[in-house]
Amino acid sequence: MTIAVFLEHHDGELQKGSLGVLGKAASLGEEVVGVVLGSGVKELAAGAGRFGAKKVYVADAPELEAPLPQPRVDALAQLVREQGIDTVLFAASVLASDTAGGLAARLDAGLNWDLVDLASQDGSLVGTRPALEDSVYADVGWTSDVKLALFRPGAFDPAETGGEAEVEEFAPSFEDFSTQAAMIEQAHEESEGPSIEDADVIVAGGRGLGGPENFTLVEELAKALGGAVAATRAVVDAGWYPYSTQVGQTGKTVAPKLYVACGISGAIQHKVGMQGSGTVVAINKDPNAPIFEFCDLGVVGDLHEIVPKLTELVRQRKS
């Protein structure tokens, strides 16, 4: 069995989620290779060896410079066919999800998504997927010759195991329709601290804050804890905070070690995006808020009084 891991990269760095999936694949004892696609990315490939890749295939082409899925589908499909790869793993992101879907259609391959684990049983791969609002876990498999899998963000932490990877370049050919789309502009959000996908600590704000001006309470606590700021859909829809911070069913799925929910009721749409968190702390003045049913620590009270005191206490402890 040969397993390939799509190694996504941004701003000259391999992404944490991809490296986590790579490490998990390497732990299965199968032959694992990495795949890096882009323009001017050969230098990135060698670093994947520290996370378990024995070999990294690199396609360096101008058609792959923009983060568009279709040229990556062409490159991956060619690599799978030429190298006899039977499994391709992806860490979920917008680009990875689009690419995985396109590759599944191109290769007529089965795609399991939202996986949180992977194991080798009797020579076959078995994935683990949450179901029924994460209340149960189901084992899933594949019936197709080529198997594709998307893993939930934060499913695995990268673990350096040492080692070096052999880097092999290949030259993909592109379908005419794959190069018809062009990226006119790519906006880069200016932000401080880690992104919510990578953060070990997240402080999230909901409608209970009362207004956008009160997000400074959340920001100050996140800064004191060395974490990132997140928001609920209601807050984002109201224009209080940007969509890139939205956690939930229509936003991002996160799994930090600590999740502090400030003024968040805990509707199921939000819960599905953060219930993989290690420890959940809820601050809400409504003792009947649904979030108190699944948080690890709940504080009933006015967040406008509690959060500033908590922030000050954290600062004192750190100093």
C-alpha positions in Angstrom: 0.0 0.0 0.0 1.4 3.4 -1.0 -0.1 6.4 0.8 0.3 9.9 -0.5 -0.3 13.0 1.6 -1.2 16.3 0.0 1.1 18.8 1.7 -0.6 22.2 1.5 1.6 25.3 1.9 1.0 29.0 2.3 3.5 31.8 2.7 6.5 29.5 2.3 5.5 27.1 5.0 3.9 23.6 5.0 0.7 23.7 6.8 0.3 22.2 10.3 -2.8 20.2 9.4 -1.0 18.5 6.4 2.0 17.7 8.5 -0.2 16.2 11.2 -1.9 13.9 8.6 1.6 13.0 7.3 2.7 11.9 10.7 -0.4 9.8 11.3 0.1 8.1 7.9 3.7 7.4 8.7 2.7 5.7 12.0 0.7 3.1 10.2 3.8 1.4 8.9 2.9 1.7 5.3 5.0 3.4 2.5 4.2 7.1 2.8 5.1 9.9 0.4 4.3 13.6 0.4 3.2 15.7 -2.5 4.0 19.4 -2.8 2.5 21.3 -5.7 3.2 24.9 -6.5 5.7 27.3 -8.0 9.1 27.8 -6.4 8.3 25.1 -3.7 11.1 22.6 -4.1 12.9 23.9 -1.0 9.7 23.2 1.1 9.7 19.5 0.2 12.8 18.4 2.1 11.3 19.6 5.4 8.6 16.9 5.1 11.2 14.2 5.9 11.2 15.3 9.6 7.5 14.4 9.8 7.7 10.9 8.4 7.8 11.2 4.6 10.4 8.9 2.9 9.9 10.6 -0.4 8.3 13.8 -1.6 7.1 14.3 -5.1 7.3 17.9 -6.2 5.5 19.5 -9.2 6.9 23.0 -9.7 5.0 24.8 -12.5 3.5 28.3 -13.1 0.1 26.8 -13.5 0.3 25.7 -9.8 1.3 29.1 -8.5 -2.2 30.3 -7.6 -4.2 28.3 -5.0 -6.7 26.9 -7.5 -7.9 23.3 -7.3 -8.2 22.1 -10.9 -4.5 22.2 -11.9 -3.8 20.3 -8.6 -6.4 17.7 -9.6 -4.5 17.2 -12.9 -1.1 16.8 -11.1 -2.4 14.4 -8.5 -4.3 12.3 -11.0 -1.2 11.9 -13.1 1.0 11.1 -10.1 -1.5 8.5 -8.8 -1.6 6.7 -12.2 2.1 6.8 -12.9 3.3 5.8 -9.4 0.5 3.3 -8.6 -0.6 5.2 -5.5 -3.7 3.8 -4.0 -4.5 6.2 -1.2 -4.4 10.0 -1.0 -4.9 11.9 2.3 -5.8 15.5 2.8 -6.1 17.8 5.8 -9.3 19.6 5.3 -9.2 23.2 4.1 -11.0 25.0 1.3 -8.3 24.2 -1.2 -7.8 20.6 -0.1 -11.6 19.9 -0.1 -12.0 21.3 -3.6 -9.0 19.3 -4.8 -10.1 16.1 -3.2 -13.6 16.4 -4.6 -12.3 17.0 -8.1 -9.8 14.1 -7.8 -12.5 11.8 -6.7 -14.5 12.6 -9.8 -11.5 12.3 -12.1 -10.4 8.9 -10.7 -13.9 7.5 -9.9 -12.5 7.1 -6.4 -14.3 6.9 -3.0 -13.9 9.9 -0.7 -14.5 9.7 3.0 -14.5 13.1 4.7 -14.5 14.6 8.2 -12.4 11.7 9.5 -10.7 12.0 12.9 -8.6 8.8 12.8 -7.1 6.2 10.5 -6.0 2.7 11.2 -4.7 -0.3 9.3 -6.6 -3.5 9.9 -5.7 -6.8 8.2 -4.1 -4.9 5.4 -6.9 -2.5 4.8 -7.4 1.1 5.9 -10.3 1.9 8.2 -11.2 5.5 9.0 -13.1 6.9 11.9 -15.9 9.4 11.3 -18.1 11.2 13.9 -21.8 10.9 13.3 -25.1 12.0 14.9 -23.6 15.4 16.0 -20.4 13.7 17.2 -22.3 11.6 19.7 -21.1 8.3 18.1 -18.1 7.3 16.0 -18.4 5.1 12.9 -15.8 3.0 11.1 -15.7 3.7 7.4 -13.9 2.0 4.5 -13.6 2.2 0.8 -14.7 -0.1 -2.1 -12.9 1.8 -4.9 -9.3 1.0 -6.1 -8.1 4.5 -5.2 -9.0 5.7 -1.7 -9.3 9.4 -0.8 -9.8 10.9 2.7 -10.2 14.3 4.2 -9.4 14.8 7.9 -11.1 17.2 10.2 -8.9 20.2 11.1 -6.9 19.6 14.3 -7.4 15.8 14.1 -3.6 15.2 14.4 -0.7 17.3 15.8 2.5 17.3 13.8 5.2 15.3 15.4 8.8 15.5 14.3 10.4 12.1 14.1 13.6 13.1 12.3 14.8 11.7 9.0 15.2 13.0 5.5 13.1 12.7 2.5 14.1 11.9 -1.0 12.8 14.7 -3.3 11.7 13.7 -6.8 10.3 16.2 -9.3 7.7 15.4 -11.8 6.2 17.5 -14.7 2.4 17.3 -14.8 0.4 18.0 -17.9 -2.7 20.1 -17.6 -6.1 19.8 -19.3 -7.2 22.8 -21.3 -10.1 23.5 -19.1 -8.0 23.3 -15.9 -6.1 26.5 -16.8 -9.1 28.6 -17.8 -9.7 30.0 -14.3 -7.3 32.8 -13.1 -7.0 34.3 -9.7 -7.3 38.1 -10.2 -6.7 39.1 -6.6 -5.9 37.3 -3.4 -6.6 39.2 -0.1 -4.4 38.5 2.9 -6.1 39.4 6.2 -3.9 41.3 8.6 -4.0 39.6 11.9 -2.0 39.1 15.0 -1.3 35.8 16.7 -2.2 32.4 15.5 -5.1 31.5 13.2 -8.0 29.7 14.8 -7.2 26.5 13.0 -3.7 26.4 14.5 -4.3 28.0 17.9 -4.0 25.9 21.1 -6.2 28.4 22.8 -9.3 30.1 21.4 -11.5 32.8 23.0 -14.8 33.1 21.2 -17.4 35.8 21.5 -21.2 35.6 20.8 -24.2 37.9 20.8 -24.0 38.1 24.6 -21.2 40.6 24.2 -23.9 43.1 23.3 -22.0 44.9 20.5 -18.9 44.9 18.4 -17.2 47.4 20.6 -17.1 44.8 23.4 -15.0 42.4 21.4 -12.1 44.1 22.9 -12.8 42.1 26.0 -12.4 38.9 24.1 -9.3 40.2 22.3 -7.6 41.1 25.5 -8.3 37.7 27.1 -7.0 35.9 24.0 -3.9 38.1 24.0 -3.2 37.3 27.6 -3.7 33.6 27.0 -1.6 33.6 23.8 -4.6 32.5 21.8 -6.8 33.4 18.9 -10.2 35.1 18.7 -13.2 33.4 17.2 -16.9 34.3 16.7 -20.3 32.8 16.2 -22.3 33.0 13.0 -24.8 35.5 14.6 -21.9 37.8 15.4 -20.4 37.5 11.9 -23.8 38.0 10.2 -24.3 41.1 12.3 -21.0 42.5 11.0 -19.3 42.5 14.3 -16.4 40.3 13.4 -14.9 38.9 10.1 -16.1 35.6 8.6 -12.6 34.2 8.8 -13.1 33.8 12.6 -16.5 32.1 12.4 -16.7 28.7 14.1 -19.6 26.4 13.5 -21.5 24.4 10.9 -21.1 27.1 8.2 -17.7 28.3 9.5 -14.6 26.5 10.6 -14.1 23.5 12.7 -11.5 23.9 15.4 -10.0 21.7 18.1 -7.8 23.7 20.5 -6.7 22.5 23.8 -8.7 25.3 25.5 -11.9 27.0 24.2 -13.3 29.9 26.2 -16.9 30.8 25.1 -18.0 34.3 26.1 -21.7 35.1 25.7 -22.3 32.1 23.5 -25.6 30.2 23.9 -24.2 27.0 22.4 -26.6 26.2 19.6 -25.9 22.9 17.8 -24.7 24.8 14.7 -21.9 26.2 16.8 -21.3 23.1 18.8 -20.3 21.0 15.8 -17.5 23.4 15.0 -15.8 23.3 18.4 -16.8 20.2 20.3 -13.4 18.6 19.5 -11.8 21.1 21.9 -9.8 19.6 24.8 -11.4 21.8 27.6 -14.4 24.1 27.1 -15.1 27.0 29.4 -18.4 28.8 29.1 -19.2 32.3 30.5 -22.9 33.2 30.2 -25.4 35.0 32.4 -28.2 32.6 31.3 -28.0 29.4 33.5 -30.2 27.6 31.0 -27.9 28.2 28.0 -27.4 25.0 26.0 -23.6 25.4 26.2 -23.7 24.5 29.9 -24.8 21.0 28.9 -21.5 20.2 27.3 -18.9 22.5 28.6 -16.2 21.3 31.1 -16.4 24.4 33.3 -19.3 26.8 33.4 -19.5 30.3 34.9 -22.9 31.9 35.3 -22.5 35.6 35.4 -22.0 38.9 33.5 -19.2 38.4 31.1 -18.6 42.2 31.1 -17.4 41.8 34.7 -15.9 38.4 34.6 -13.8 38.5 31.5 -11.8 41.7 32.5 -11.1 40.2 35.9 -10.1 36.9 34.3 -7.8 38.7 31.9 -6.1 40.6 34.7 -5.7 37.4 36.7 -4.0 35.7 33.7 -1.6 38.6 33.3 -0.7 38.5 37.0 0.0 34.8 36.9 2.1 35.1 33.8 4.1 37.9 35.2 
